[in-house]
């Protein structure tokens, strides 16, 4: 074997078999870089509406990493303005860079852009809060909300997460998943939030069939007492549910009978949104859960 004049250039003589892989070190370095990125992203995912600020110890416990590793990663994220540290409390919170990226995402999201005019029309016609949601695992996330003009109303916060199995928004999407996927989601737990929260998986599966047949879902005080909602799904070109629109309000005003009366308008709006999205053929409309599954398959 002879080596050329350049660093890292290896010239193999005929018949020579190296005992070690010259690219093993490069592969190890790449794996370490990927692991560092994953760890940094896991740190960012620790923050939520319920935990907007966290100490380094809390983050370390959540991600399962030593404090020295977390400290180093937080330092990098802070320099890049993805997190910021309170100088008095030493608590960490999401930084301005994440806010900038969130606004960029919302501004160019076809789903939100197409849905908003229909949300305003539904709000004006029925005078209740209208929200747009997408699935993420076993939860729904509010992507957009248009509040009711009435004094007593449901206040929906963009970015808020709710359990899918006991909300109209979540059930209207779940109903159009394959039965195996619905069962997998239910296996993650069905906590009881109110006396009306679904607790029987067999009954829940029958409700899924009914929702598929009628095209909309109803939640009667299932997640929060005094709050009712009716929801319909939004589909992509392959008839996969990618989001849902819901009309929600106080139970004394939004009765079961009224929700059933509202449902045709809601279903028609979702069908129109689905058609517009399909025509735009936007690649940005894949469900969050499907994108995550695709990433796992690639790994």
Secondary structure, 3 states (H helix, E strand, C coil): CEECCCCCCEECCCCCCCCCCCCHHHHHHHHHHHHHHHHHHHHHCCCCCCCCEECHHHHHHHHCCCHHHHHHHHHHHHHCCCEEECCCCCCEEECHHHHHHHHHHHHCCHHHHHHHHHHHHHHHHHCCEEEEEEEECCEEEEEEEECCCCCCCCCCCCCCEEECCCCHHHHHHHCCCCHHHHHHHHHCCCCCCCCCCCCCHHHHHHHHHHHHHHCCEEEECCCCCCEEEEEEEEECCCCCEEEEEEEEEECCCCCHHHHHHHHHHHHHHHHHHHHHHHHHCCHHHCCHHHHHHHHHHHC
